[in-house]
């Protein structure tokens, strides 16, 4: 007798076009807002937290790219200073035979390496590195305190850094220049008030509000994307995977500092590369960690789903 039972048919997959469409829209916004959230949180920590700021900028003064830039610019400024004419400097650093019959330009070329050698010994010293760190910490702390207090004036004092650098010249061959340089009492002191201060405070306030708004919108977009989607776990997996990929690409782009060109001298290019590399170091590490977690989590979740599904099918057949 023929078997009258009809073979089971597979359920017809129902396509939720509307839900898929809106889930994709929210997913697109969620991905962009997640990347923006990472960037604004990093900016907030780096620019507004004094300890994080100092931790970021303090080591830069020990980098060759920064030291070469400072030495080059400082030597150029010193040799063009009217308080210490080039012939006065040459008379202290060169012998009469080396000076005789040479123009100011020729003398400048002769003394430049000697001046840069003395400046390099100052800039690379632990004393200057400590002075750089201390002054940056003091300035940033003053800045944030005054921005948050609603003060009518904003005062930044770089004077200790300038005087400290000049004082250290006394330990080098350029000690004679120290007495000739007249440093005004207000040198390095910056005061903002009126419209300038309002612009600074407005940017600071907008940034804080924008950061909060971006974080909230990112969370809402992710939640709506997952909630509206048909397959919640698959949607979470896709968001994690794409976030990891974008973070990895962004980390790679930030790490490609060799591509940076300022269009001027190699000293300026090296300075720019060192700044970007040093300032974005923590951001790159964070992006790499997020990329590994996002991609690794998505792959692990997919493998787990496949294994679970395979075991379930095997159990049903048995």
Secondary structure, DSSP 8 states (H G I E B T S, - for coil): ----------------HHHHHHHHHHHHHHHHHHHHHHHHHHHHHHHH-HHHHHHHHGGGGGSHHHHHHHHHHHHHHHHT-TTS-HHHHHHHHS-HHHHTT--HHHHHHHHHHHHHHHHHHHHTSHHHHHHHHHHHHHHHHHHHHHHHHT-SEEEEE-HHHHHHHHHHGGGSTTHHHHTT----TTTTEEEEETHHHHHHHHHHHHHHHHHHHHHHHHHHHHHHHHHHSSSHHHHHHHHHHHHHHHHHHHHHHHH-GGG---SS-HHHHHHHHHHHHHHTHHHHHHHHHHHHHHHHHHHHHHHHHHHHHHHHHHHHH-
